[in-house]
Amino acid sequence: MSRIHVERSHSLGREAAREKAQKLAEKLSREHGVSYEWQGDVLTFKRSGVDGRIEVGDDRVAVEVKLGLLLSAMGGMLKGEIERALDKALA
């Protein structure tokens, strides 16, 4: 099992950052069959082989993803995609 951790600061405020996380979750759900739910300011998501969370704060967002055995080999590529998506969403 592989873990990915990405953290970024932002100046959007908590509500705007939550809206961005929600839109991302909706896209992942549509395109990749990911299920998700909010638990306070933490968006948890799950799909076969992937389990993760996005913690939204006033000035930072932290993403934690656990990859199953089959997806572990793609960990580096997936981390890069997460970093690019966060940078774009929080810009």
N, C-alpha and C positions, 0 to 999 in steps of 0.2 A: 504494500500500500504506500502511496506517495502523497505528500502534503504540499500544498501551495499556499503561501501567505503573501498577500500584497496589501500595502497600506498607503493611502494617499491623503494629504491634507486638502482642504477646499475652503472656499469663502462663500459658499452658496447658502449656508444656514441649514438647519436640520430638515425642515419641511421640504425645501427644494431638492436636497440630496435624497430624501425618501422617495420623492416623485421620480427621480432618475432611476433609483434602484427598482421601483415598481415597474417602470417601463422596460427595464432590462429583463426583469423576471417574466413579464408578459411575452417578450420576444423569445426568450429561452423556452418558454412553455409551448409557444406556437411552433417554433422551428425544431426543437429537440425533445419535446415531450417531458420537460422538467416540471415537476410539481413544486409548489412553493407556498409558504404561509408566513405572515408576520407574527412575531412574538415581541411585542413592545417595539423597540427600534432595531430589532434584528430580523432580517429576512432569511429564513432557512429554505434551502432548496435541495431537491433529491431527484435522482434518476438512477437507473441501473448503472452501477459502476462509479457514480458520482454522488457525493454528499457534501454540502457546504452551507456557508452562512455569510451574509453581508451585514456587518454592524455599522449603523449610521450614527454619527455623532454630529455635534454642532459645527465642528471644523475638521473632521476627518472621517474617512471611510476605510474599514478594514474588511478584506475578503479572505476567507479561509476555505480551502477546498481539499477534500480527501478523495483521492482517485483509487479505484479498485485496481486489481492486478493487470487487467487488460489495457487500461488507459494510462497506467504508470509510465510506460515507455514514452508517452506523448507529453509528459509533465512539463518539460522545458518549453515546448511549443505552446501549450495551453497557458502557461504562466505569462508568456509574451503577449498572447491575445488578451488575457485579462488586464494586463498593464496598459495596453493600447486602448482597450475599451473604457477603462476607468479614466485615463488621461483625457480622452475625447469627451466623455460624459461630464467630467468635472471642470472642463475648461470654460 
